[in-house]
Amino acid sequence: MIRSSRRRSGVALTAFAALALTGLAACSSAAPGTGDGADGAVAPGVAESPFDLSSANADARPRIDPIPEAVAALERSGFTPIQEGKLTVAHSAYEAPLSFLAEDDNRTLLGVEPDIAQLVADGLGLEYAPENVAWADWPLGVESGKYDVVVSNVTVTEERKDLFDFATHRNDVLAFSVQRDSEIEQISEAKDVAGLKVVVGSGTNQEKILLDWFAQNEAAGLPAGEPVYFDDNAAAQLALASGRVDALFGPNPTAAFAAAVGGESKVVGTLNGGFPENAQIGVTTAKGNGLIEPVAIVLNAIIADGTYATALDRWDLSDEAVDESLVNPPGLPRP
């Protein structure tokens, strides 16, 4: 039986900023990873949040019973969990609504990634044991057996497939956001950013796309545009709100969340994170340890029965849904 709920709470814009400190870099090629914002007027600095950001949100996660096929596959695989009877999952609490810490205890992990991880653990007949780890630490942690899996906006790449196995669970989507009252209504191709100041994360997939578009504009005799870099998403959001930049280009979940919670921006275009290639996000395990096939069985079961859609809808990420979880699909090309 599926259990879920959505609560509304007033959230200050400063609280949102604290949750989204590194959103612009989430889809980095070195360190990876369309929703519209909420309509209506908002009080200065405060918006009505469509999300429950308290620790109570964890109790409202969708849950499932163990899936016999997945449990049997896990037993046949020979995989042994690091902690007996538990699935130890590495998350990086870096950005809402992917994975972040509850506003009332700064300890409970919330977001779509913990929701998905909980369902995977349930389906395997294991207890969900989340671990909040720095992004840079998950690869060695998974390889060394410190964590069973990582669910942290990890994009499937051909290079990563040398060391890890993947079961896809979301499409990697990027978004352009502008001020809510901006005259810019759509950004979908190079000419749409001609002459604009656009915030982008250094060393990310989105930076490669944006700089290529600026080069195309220059070649076509249009104003190229200017990339603008900030250390964190909070500063970028403030620059957008003050009019110092024209647009932000980063992960769609961060953009959609900012629009819904902050109320001062809107999403005006999305692209796949691997544009022009197709990029997907995957549950990630150590290469060849036998765990990825049982994980994919669970993911495909919850896709089929609608529980997966419930988990994504809780965070307004239904536009990033996959139709099927694939094991080690073609990833982004090697550098």
Contacts in CASP RR format, 6 or more apart in sequence:
PFRMAT RR
TARGET T0000
AUTHOR 0000-0000-0000
METHOD contacts of the structure
MODEL  1
MIRSSRRRSGVALTAFAALALTGLAACSSAAPGTGDGADGAVAPGVAESP
FDLSSANADARPRIDPIPEAVAALERSGFTPIQEGKLTVAHSAYEAPLSF
LAEDDNRTLLGVEPDIAQLVADGLGLEYAPENVAWADWPLGVESGKYDVV
VSNVTVTEERKDLFDFATHRNDVLAFSVQRDSEIEQISEAKDVAGLKVVV
GSGTNQEKILLDWFAQNEAAGLPAGEPVYFDDNAAAQLALASGRVDALFG
PNPTAAFAAAVGGESKVVGTLNGGFPENAQIGVTTAKGNGLIEPVAIVLN
AIIADGTYATALDRWDLSDEAVDESLVNPPGLPRP
1 63 0 8 1.000
2 62 0 8 1.000
2 63 0 8 1.000
2 64 0 8 1.000
2 306 0 8 1.000
2 307 0 8 1.000
2 310 0 8 1.000
3 60 0 8 1.000
3 61 0 8 1.000
3 62 0 8 1.000
3 63 0 8 1.000
4 60 0 8 1.000
4 61 0 8 1.000
4 62 0 8 1.000
4 310 0 8 1.000
4 311 0 8 1.000
4 314 0 8 1.000
5 52 0 8 1.000
5 60 0 8 1.000
6 50 0 8 1.000
6 51 0 8 1.000
6 52 0 8 1.000
6 60 0 8 1.000
6 314 0 8 1.000
7 51 0 8 1.000
7 52 0 8 1.000
7 56 0 8 1.000
7 57 0 8 1.000
7 60 0 8 1.000
8 48 0 8 1.000
8 49 0 8 1.000
8 50 0 8 1.000
8 52 0 8 1.000
9 49 0 8 1.000
9 51 0 8 1.000
9 52 0 8 1.000
9 53 0 8 1.000
9 54 0 8 1.000
10 46 0 8 1.000
10 47 0 8 1.000
10 48 0 8 1.000
10 49 0 8 1.000
11 46 0 8 1.000
11 47 0 8 1.000
11 49 0 8 1.000
11 53 0 8 1.000
11 103 0 8 1.000
11 261 0 8 1.000
11 262 0 8 1.000
12 45 0 8 1.000
12 46 0 8 1.000
13 45 0 8 1.000
13 46 0 8 1.000
13 47 0 8 1.000
13 261 0 8 1.000
13 262 0 8 1.000
13 263 0 8 1.000
13 264 0 8 1.000
14 45 0 8 1.000
15 53 0 8 1.000
15 103 0 8 1.000
16 96 0 8 1.000
16 237 0 8 1.000
16 257 0 8 1.000
16 258 0 8 1.000
16 261 0 8 1.000
16 262 0 8 1.000
17 233 0 8 1.000
17 234 0 8 1.000
17 237 0 8 1.000
17 238 0 8 1.000
18 234 0 8 1.000
19 53 0 8 1.000
19 95 0 8 1.000
19 96 0 8 1.000
19 100 0 8 1.000
19 101 0 8 1.000
19 103 0 8 1.000
20 95 0 8 1.000
20 96 0 8 1.000
20 232 0 8 1.000
20 233 0 8 1.000
20 234 0 8 1.000
20 237 0 8 1.000
20 254 0 8 1.000
20 257 0 8 1.000
20 258 0 8 1.000
21 94 0 8 1.000
21 95 0 8 1.000
21 232 0 8 1.000
21 233 0 8 1.000
21 234 0 8 1.000
22 94 0 8 1.000
22 95 0 8 1.000
22 232 0 8 1.000
22 233 0 8 1.000
23 94 0 8 1.000
23 95 0 8 1.000
23 232 0 8 1.000
23 233 0 8 1.000
23 250 0 8 1.000
23 251 0 8 1.000
23 254 0 8 1.000
24 199 0 8 1.000
24 200 0 8 1.000
24 201 0 8 1.000
24 204 0 8 1.000
24 230 0 8 1.000
24 232 0 8 1.000
24 233 0 8 1.000
24 236 0 8 1.000
24 248 0 8 1.000
24 250 0 8 1.000
24 251 0 8 1.000
24 254 0 8 1.000
25 31 0 8 1.000
25 201 0 8 1.000
25 202 0 8 1.000
25 203 0 8 1.000
25 204 0 8 1.000
26 32 0 8 1.000
26 33 0 8 1.000
26 94 0 8 1.000
26 95 0 8 1.000
26 98 0 8 1.000
26 153 0 8 1.000
26 250 0 8 1.000
26 251 0 8 1.000
26 253 0 8 1.000
26 254 0 8 1.000
27 33 0 8 1.000
27 153 0 8 1.000
27 155 0 8 1.000
27 172 0 8 1.000
27 174 0 8 1.000
27 204 0 8 1.000
27 205 0 8 1.000
27 206 0 8 1.000
27 250 0 8 1.000
27 251 0 8 1.000
27 273 0 8 1.000
28 201 0 8 1.000
28 203 0 8 1.000
28 204 0 8 1.000
28 205 0 8 1.000
29 157 0 8 1.000
29 203 0 8 1.000
29 204 0 8 1.000
29 205 0 8 1.000
29 208 0 8 1.000
29 332 0 8 1.000
29 335 0 8 1.000
30 203 0 8 1.000
31 135 0 8 1.000
31 136 0 8 1.000
32 153 0 8 1.000
32 154 0 8 1.000
32 155 0 8 1.000
32 157 0 8 1.000
32 172 0 8 1.000
32 205 0 8 1.000
32 281 0 8 1.000
33 153 0 8 1.000
33 154 0 8 1.000
33 155 0 8 1.000
33 172 0 8 1.000
33 205 0 8 1.000
33 251 0 8 1.000
33 273 0 8 1.000
33 281 0 8 1.000
34 173 0 8 1.000
34 175 0 8 1.000
34 252 0 8 1.000
34 256 0 8 1.000
34 267 0 8 1.000
34 269 0 8 1.000
34 270 0 8 1.000
34 319 0 8 1.000
35 175 0 8 1.000
35 252 0 8 1.000
35 255 0 8 1.000
35 256 0 8 1.000
35 259 0 8 1.000
35 267 0 8 1.000
35 270 0 8 1.000
35 316 0 8 1.000
35 319 0 8 1.000
36 256 0 8 1.000
36 259 0 8 1.000
36 266 0 8 1.000
36 267 0 8 1.000
37 256 0 8 1.000
37 259 0 8 1.000
37 260 0 8 1.000
37 263 0 8 1.000
37 265 0 8 1.000
37 266 0 8 1.000
37 267 0 8 1.000
38 47 0 8 1.000
38 48 0 8 1.000
38 50 0 8 1.000
38 259 0 8 1.000
38 260 0 8 1.000
38 263 0 8 1.000
42 48 0 8 1.000
42 262 0 8 1.000
42 263 0 8 1.000
42 264 0 8 1.000
45 262 0 8 1.000
45 264 0 8 1.000
47 260 0 8 1.000
47 261 0 8 1.000
47 262 0 8 1.000
47 263 0 8 1.000
49 260 0 8 1.000
49 261 0 8 1.000
50 260 0 8 1.000
50 261 0 8 1.000
50 316 0 8 1.000
51 57 0 8 1.000
51 96 0 8 1.000
51 97 0 8 1.000
51 257 0 8 1.000
51 260 0 8 1.000
51 261 0 8 1.000
51 315 0 8 1.000
52 60 0 8 1.000
53 96 0 8 1.000
53 102 0 8 1.000
53 103 0 8 1.000
53 110 0 8 1.000
54 102 0 8 1.000
54 103 0 8 1.000
54 104 0 8 1.000
55 102 0 8 1.000
55 104 0 8 1.000
55 105 0 8 1.000
55 107 0 8 1.000
55 108 0 8 1.000
55 110 0 8 1.000
57 102 0 8 1.000
57 110 0 8 1.000
57 111 0 8 1.000
58 102 0 8 1.000
58 108 0 8 1.000
58 109 0 8 1.000
58 110 0 8 1.000
58 114 0 8 1.000
60 314 0 8 1.000
61 114 0 8 1.000
61 115 0 8 1.000
61 118 0 8 1.000
61 311 0 8 1.000
62 115 0 8 1.000
62 118 0 8 1.000
62 119 0 8 1.000
62 307 0 8 1.000
62 310 0 8 1.000
62 311 0 8 1.000
62 314 0 8 1.000
63 118 0 8 1.000
63 119 0 8 1.000
63 122 0 8 1.000
64 119 0 8 1.000
64 122 0 8 1.000
64 123 0 8 1.000
64 301 0 8 1.000
64 302 0 8 1.000
64 307 0 8 1.000
65 122 0 8 1.000
65 123 0 8 1.000
66 122 0 8 1.000
66 123 0 8 1.000
66 124 0 8 1.000
66 125 0 8 1.000
67 123 0 8 1.000
67 124 0 8 1.000
67 297 0 8 1.000
67 298 0 8 1.000
67 301 0 8 1.000
69 297 0 8 1.000
69 301 0 8 1.000
70 123 0 8 1.000
70 124 0 8 1.000
70 125 0 8 1.000
70 294 0 8 1.000
70 295 0 8 1.000
70 297 0 8 1.000
70 298 0 8 1.000
70 301 0 8 1.000
71 123 0 8 1.000
71 124 0 8 1.000
71 125 0 8 1.000
71 294 0 8 1.000
73 293 0 8 1.000
73 294 0 8 1.000
73 297 0 8 1.000
74 124 0 8 1.000
74 291 0 8 1.000
74 294 0 8 1.000
77 290 0 8 1.000
77 291 0 8 1.000
77 293 0 8 1.000
77 294 0 8 1.000
78 290 0 8 1.000
79 289 0 8 1.000
79 290 0 8 1.000
79 291 0 8 1.000
79 294 0 8 1.000
81 87 0 8 1.000
81 88 0 8 1.000
81 126 0 8 1.000
81 148 0 8 1.000
82 88 0 8 1.000
82 145 0 8 1.000
82 146 0 8 1.000
82 147 0 8 1.000
82 148 0 8 1.000
83 129 0 8 1.000
85 126 0 8 1.000
85 127 0 8 1.000
86 121 0 8 1.000
86 126 0 8 1.000
86 127 0 8 1.000
86 128 0 8 1.000
86 129 0 8 1.000
87 117 0 8 1.000
87 120 0 8 1.000
87 121 0 8 1.000
87 124 0 8 1.000
87 126 0 8 1.000
87 127 0 8 1.000
87 128 0 8 1.000
87 129 0 8 1.000
87 148 0 8 1.000
87 149 0 8 1.000
88 129 0 8 1.000
88 131 0 8 1.000
88 146 0 8 1.000
88 147 0 8 1.000
88 148 0 8 1.000
88 149 0 8 1.000
89 114 0 8 1.000
89 117 0 8 1.000
89 120 0 8 1.000
89 121 0 8 1.000
89 128 0 8 1.000
89 129 0 8 1.000
89 130 0 8 1.000
89 131 0 8 1.000
89 147 0 8 1.000
89 148 0 8 1.000
89 149 0 8 1.000
89 150 0 8 1.000
89 151 0 8 1.000
90 131 0 8 1.000
90 133 0 8 1.000
90 137 0 8 1.000
90 138 0 8 1.000
90 141 0 8 1.000
90 142 0 8 1.000
90 147 0 8 1.000
90 149 0 8 1.000
90 150 0 8 1.000
90 151 0 8 1.000
90 152 0 8 1.000
91 99 0 8 1.000
91 109 0 8 1.000
91 113 0 8 1.000
91 114 0 8 1.000
91 117 0 8 1.000
91 130 0 8 1.000
91 131 0 8 1.000
91 132 0 8 1.000
91 133 0 8 1.000
91 150 0 8 1.000
91 151 0 8 1.000
91 152 0 8 1.000
92 99 0 8 1.000
92 132 0 8 1.000
92 133 0 8 1.000
92 134 0 8 1.000
92 135 0 8 1.000
92 138 0 8 1.000
92 152 0 8 1.000
92 153 0 8 1.000
93 99 0 8 1.000
93 100 0 8 1.000
93 101 0 8 1.000
93 109 0 8 1.000
93 132 0 8 1.000
94 100 0 8 1.000
94 135 0 8 1.000
95 233 0 8 1.000
95 251 0 8 1.000
95 253 0 8 1.000
95 254 0 8 1.000
96 110 0 8 1.000
96 111 0 8 1.000
96 253 0 8 1.000
96 254 0 8 1.000
96 257 0 8 1.000
96 261 0 8 1.000
97 111 0 8 1.000
97 112 0 8 1.000
97 253 0 8 1.000
97 256 0 8 1.000
97 257 0 8 1.000
97 315 0 8 1.000
97 316 0 8 1.000
97 317 0 8 1.000
98 111 0 8 1.000
98 112 0 8 1.000
98 113 0 8 1.000
98 152 0 8 1.000
98 153 0 8 1.000
98 251 0 8 1.000
98 253 0 8 1.000
98 254 0 8 1.000
99 109 0 8 1.000
99 110 0 8 1.000
99 111 0 8 1.000
99 112 0 8 1.000
99 113 0 8 1.000
99 114 0 8 1.000
99 151 0 8 1.000
99 152 0 8 1.000
99 153 0 8 1.000
100 109 0 8 1.000
100 110 0 8 1.000
100 111 0 8 1.000
101 107 0 8 1.000
101 108 0 8 1.000
101 109 0 8 1.000
101 110 0 8 1.000
101 132 0 8 1.000
102 108 0 8 1.000
102 109 0 8 1.000
102 110 0 8 1.000
109 130 0 8 1.000
109 132 0 8 1.000
111 315 0 8 1.000
112 170 0 8 1.000
112 253 0 8 1.000
112 311 0 8 1.000
112 312 0 8 1.000
112 314 0 8 1.000
112 315 0 8 1.000
112 317 0 8 1.000
113 151 0 8 1.000
113 152 0 8 1.000
113 153 0 8 1.000
114 130 0 8 1.000
114 151 0 8 1.000
115 311 0 8 1.000
115 314 0 8 1.000
115 315 0 8 1.000
116 151 0 8 1.000
116 169 0 8 1.000
116 283 0 8 1.000
116 299 0 8 1.000
116 308 0 8 1.000
116 311 0 8 1.000
117 128 0 8 1.000
117 130 0 8 1.000
117 149 0 8 1.000
117 151 0 8 1.000
117 283 0 8 1.000
118 128 0 8 1.000
119 298 0 8 1.000
119 302 0 8 1.000
119 307 0 8 1.000
119 308 0 8 1.000
119 311 0 8 1.000
120 149 0 8 1.000
120 151 0 8 1.000
120 283 0 8 1.000
120 295 0 8 1.000
120 298 0 8 1.000
120 299 0 8 1.000
121 127 0 8 1.000
121 128 0 8 1.000
121 129 0 8 1.000
122 128 0 8 1.000
122 298 0 8 1.000
123 298 0 8 1.000
123 301 0 8 1.000
124 294 0 8 1.000
124 295 0 8 1.000
124 298 0 8 1.000
131 147 0 8 1.000
133 141 0 8 1.000
133 147 0 8 1.000
135 152 0 8 1.000
138 147 0 8 1.000
138 150 0 8 1.000
138 152 0 8 1.000
138 154 0 8 1.000
138 284 0 8 1.000
139 163 0 8 1.000
139 164 0 8 1.000
140 146 0 8 1.000
141 147 0 8 1.000
142 148 0 8 1.000
142 149 0 8 1.000
142 150 0 8 1.000
142 164 0 8 1.000
142 284 0 8 1.000
142 285 0 8 1.000
142 286 0 8 1.000
143 163 0 8 1.000
143 286 0 8 1.000
145 286 0 8 1.000
148 285 0 8 1.000
148 291 0 8 1.000
149 283 0 8 1.000
149 284 0 8 1.000
149 285 0 8 1.000
149 291 0 8 1.000
149 295 0 8 1.000
150 283 0 8 1.000
150 284 0 8 1.000
150 285 0 8 1.000
151 169 0 8 1.000
151 282 0 8 1.000
151 283 0 8 1.000
151 284 0 8 1.000
152 284 0 8 1.000
153 251 0 8 1.000
153 281 0 8 1.000
154 160 0 8 1.000
154 166 0 8 1.000
154 281 0 8 1.000
154 282 0 8 1.000
154 284 0 8 1.000
155 172 0 8 1.000
155 205 0 8 1.000
155 273 0 8 1.000
155 274 0 8 1.000
155 279 0 8 1.000
155 280 0 8 1.000
155 281 0 8 1.000
155 282 0 8 1.000
155 331 0 8 1.000
155 332 0 8 1.000
156 166 0 8 1.000
156 168 0 8 1.000
156 279 0 8 1.000
156 280 0 8 1.000
156 281 0 8 1.000
156 282 0 8 1.000
156 328 0 8 1.000
156 329 0 8 1.000
156 331 0 8 1.000
156 332 0 8 1.000
157 331 0 8 1.000
157 332 0 8 1.000
157 333 0 8 1.000
157 334 0 8 1.000
158 330 0 8 1.000
158 331 0 8 1.000
158 332 0 8 1.000
158 333 0 8 1.000
158 334 0 8 1.000
159 334 0 8 1.000
159 335 0 8 1.000
160 166 0 8 1.000
160 284 0 8 1.000
161 287 0 8 1.000
161 328 0 8 1.000
161 331 0 8 1.000
162 287 0 8 1.000
163 286 0 8 1.000
163 287 0 8 1.000
164 284 0 8 1.000
164 285 0 8 1.000
164 286 0 8 1.000
164 287 0 8 1.000
165 284 0 8 1.000
165 285 0 8 1.000
165 286 0 8 1.000
165 287 0 8 1.000
165 288 0 8 1.000
165 289 0 8 1.000
165 290 0 8 1.000
165 291 0 8 1.000
165 292 0 8 1.000
165 327 0 8 1.000
165 328 0 8 1.000
166 282 0 8 1.000
166 283 0 8 1.000
166 284 0 8 1.000
166 285 0 8 1.000
166 292 0 8 1.000
166 327 0 8 1.000
166 328 0 8 1.000
166 329 0 8 1.000
167 282 0 8 1.000
167 283 0 8 1.000
167 292 0 8 1.000
167 295 0 8 1.000
167 296 0 8 1.000
167 299 0 8 1.000
167 325 0 8 1.000
167 326 0 8 1.000
167 327 0 8 1.000
168 280 0 8 1.000
168 281 0 8 1.000
168 282 0 8 1.000
168 283 0 8 1.000
168 299 0 8 1.000
168 322 0 8 1.000
168 325 0 8 1.000
168 326 0 8 1.000
168 329 0 8 1.000
169 281 0 8 1.000
169 282 0 8 1.000
169 283 0 8 1.000
169 299 0 8 1.000
169 308 0 8 1.000
169 322 0 8 1.000
169 325 0 8 1.000
170 280 0 8 1.000
170 281 0 8 1.000
170 282 0 8 1.000
170 312 0 8 1.000
170 317 0 8 1.000
170 320 0 8 1.000
170 321 0 8 1.000
170 322 0 8 1.000
171 272 0 8 1.000
171 278 0 8 1.000
171 279 0 8 1.000
171 280 0 8 1.000
171 281 0 8 1.000
171 320 0 8 1.000
171 321 0 8 1.000
171 322 0 8 1.000
172 205 0 8 1.000
172 272 0 8 1.000
172 273 0 8 1.000
172 274 0 8 1.000
172 279 0 8 1.000
172 280 0 8 1.000
172 281 0 8 1.000
173 251 0 8 1.000
173 252 0 8 1.000
173 253 0 8 1.000
173 270 0 8 1.000
173 271 0 8 1.000
173 272 0 8 1.000
173 273 0 8 1.000
173 319 0 8 1.000
173 320 0 8 1.000
174 205 0 8 1.000
174 206 0 8 1.000
174 209 0 8 1.000
174 249 0 8 1.000
174 250 0 8 1.000
174 251 0 8 1.000
174 252 0 8 1.000
174 270 0 8 1.000
174 271 0 8 1.000
174 272 0 8 1.000
174 273 0 8 1.000
174 275 0 8 1.000
175 249 0 8 1.000
175 250 0 8 1.000
175 251 0 8 1.000
175 252 0 8 1.000
175 254 0 8 1.000
175 255 0 8 1.000
175 256 0 8 1.000
175 267 0 8 1.000
175 269 0 8 1.000
175 270 0 8 1.000
175 271 0 8 1.000
176 187 0 8 1.000
176 193 0 8 1.000
176 198 0 8 1.000
176 247 0 8 1.000
176 248 0 8 1.000
176 249 0 8 1.000
176 250 0 8 1.000
176 255 0 8 1.000
176 267 0 8 1.000
176 268 0 8 1.000
176 269 0 8 1.000
176 270 0 8 1.000
177 240 0 8 1.000
177 247 0 8 1.000
177 248 0 8 1.000
177 255 0 8 1.000
177 258 0 8 1.000
177 259 0 8 1.000
177 265 0 8 1.000
177 266 0 8 1.000
177 267 0 8 1.000
177 268 0 8 1.000
178 184 0 8 1.000
178 187 0 8 1.000
178 240 0 8 1.000
178 246 0 8 1.000
178 247 0 8 1.000
178 248 0 8 1.000
178 265 0 8 1.000
178 266 0 8 1.000
178 268 0 8 1.000
179 240 0 8 1.000
179 241 0 8 1.000
179 243 0 8 1.000
179 264 0 8 1.000
179 265 0 8 1.000
179 266 0 8 1.000
180 259 0 8 1.000
180 263 0 8 1.000
180 264 0 8 1.000
180 265 0 8 1.000
180 266 0 8 1.000
182 246 0 8 1.000
182 266 0 8 1.000
182 268 0 8 1.000
184 192 0 8 1.000
184 196 0 8 1.000
184 246 0 8 1.000
184 247 0 8 1.000
184 268 0 8 1.000
185 268 0 8 1.000
186 192 0 8 1.000
186 268 0 8 1.000
186 269 0 8 1.000
187 193 0 8 1.000
187 247 0 8 1.000
187 268 0 8 1.000
187 269 0 8 1.000
188 269 0 8 1.000
188 271 0 8 1.000
189 213 0 8 1.000
190 212 0 8 1.000
190 213 0 8 1.000
190 214 0 8 1.000
190 216 0 8 1.000
190 217 0 8 1.000
190 220 0 8 1.000
191 217 0 8 1.000
191 220 0 8 1.000
191 222 0 8 1.000
193 210 0 8 1.000
193 213 0 8 1.000
193 214 0 8 1.000
193 217 0 8 1.000
193 225 0 8 1.000
193 247 0 8 1.000
194 217 0 8 1.000
194 222 0 8 1.000
194 223 0 8 1.000
194 224 0 8 1.000
194 225 0 8 1.000
195 217 0 8 1.000
195 222 0 8 1.000
195 223 0 8 1.000
195 224 0 8 1.000
195 225 0 8 1.000
195 226 0 8 1.000
196 225 0 8 1.000
196 226 0 8 1.000
196 246 0 8 1.000
196 247 0 8 1.000
197 225 0 8 1.000
197 226 0 8 1.000
197 228 0 8 1.000
197 244 0 8 1.000
197 245 0 8 1.000
197 246 0 8 1.000
197 247 0 8 1.000
198 210 0 8 1.000
198 225 0 8 1.000
198 226 0 8 1.000
198 227 0 8 1.000
198 228 0 8 1.000
198 245 0 8 1.000
198 246 0 8 1.000
198 247 0 8 1.000
198 248 0 8 1.000
198 249 0 8 1.000
199 227 0 8 1.000
199 228 0 8 1.000
199 229 0 8 1.000
199 230 0 8 1.000
199 236 0 8 1.000
199 239 0 8 1.000
199 240 0 8 1.000
199 245 0 8 1.000
199 247 0 8 1.000
199 248 0 8 1.000
199 249 0 8 1.000
200 206 0 8 1.000
200 207 0 8 1.000
200 210 0 8 1.000
200 227 0 8 1.000
200 228 0 8 1.000
200 229 0 8 1.000
200 248 0 8 1.000
200 249 0 8 1.000
200 250 0 8 1.000
201 207 0 8 1.000
201 229 0 8 1.000
201 230 0 8 1.000
201 250 0 8 1.000
202 229 0 8 1.000
204 250 0 8 1.000
205 273 0 8 1.000
205 274 0 8 1.000
205 275 0 8 1.000
205 279 0 8 1.000
205 332 0 8 1.000
206 249 0 8 1.000
206 250 0 8 1.000
206 273 0 8 1.000
207 227 0 8 1.000
209 249 0 8 1.000
209 271 0 8 1.000
209 273 0 8 1.000
209 274 0 8 1.000
209 275 0 8 1.000
210 227 0 8 1.000
210 249 0 8 1.000
211 227 0 8 1.000
214 224 0 8 1.000
214 225 0 8 1.000
214 226 0 8 1.000
214 227 0 8 1.000
215 224 0 8 1.000
217 223 0 8 1.000
217 224 0 8 1.000
217 225 0 8 1.000
218 224 0 8 1.000
228 239 0 8 1.000
228 245 0 8 1.000
230 236 0 8 1.000
230 239 0 8 1.000
233 254 0 8 1.000
233 258 0 8 1.000
236 245 0 8 1.000
236 248 0 8 1.000
237 248 0 8 1.000
237 258 0 8 1.000
237 264 0 8 1.000
237 265 0 8 1.000
239 245 0 8 1.000
240 247 0 8 1.000
240 248 0 8 1.000
240 264 0 8 1.000
240 265 0 8 1.000
241 264 0 8 1.000
241 265 0 8 1.000
247 268 0 8 1.000
248 255 0 8 1.000
248 265 0 8 1.000
252 267 0 8 1.000
252 270 0 8 1.000
252 317 0 8 1.000
252 319 0 8 1.000
252 320 0 8 1.000
253 315 0 8 1.000
253 317 0 8 1.000
253 320 0 8 1.000
255 265 0 8 1.000
255 267 0 8 1.000
256 267 0 8 1.000
256 316 0 8 1.000
256 317 0 8 1.000
257 315 0 8 1.000
257 316 0 8 1.000
258 264 0 8 1.000
258 265 0 8 1.000
259 265 0 8 1.000
259 266 0 8 1.000
259 267 0 8 1.000
260 316 0 8 1.000
270 319 0 8 1.000
272 278 0 8 1.000
272 279 0 8 1.000
273 279 0 8 1.000
274 332 0 8 1.000
277 331 0 8 1.000
277 332 0 8 1.000
277 333 0 8 1.000
278 330 0 8 1.000
279 331 0 8 1.000
279 332 0 8 1.000
280 322 0 8 1.000
280 326 0 8 1.000
280 329 0 8 1.000
280 331 0 8 1.000
283 292 0 8 1.000
283 295 0 8 1.000
283 299 0 8 1.000
285 291 0 8 1.000
285 292 0 8 1.000
285 295 0 8 1.000
292 327 0 8 1.000
292 328 0 8 1.000
293 327 0 8 1.000
296 325 0 8 1.000
296 326 0 8 1.000
296 327 0 8 1.000
299 308 0 8 1.000
299 325 0 8 1.000
300 324 0 8 1.000
300 325 0 8 1.000
302 308 0 8 1.000
302 311 0 8 1.000
303 309 0 8 1.000
303 322 0 8 1.000
303 323 0 8 1.000
303 324 0 8 1.000
303 325 0 8 1.000
308 321 0 8 1.000
309 318 0 8 1.000
309 321 0 8 1.000
312 318 0 8 1.000
312 320 0 8 1.000
312 321 0 8 1.000
END
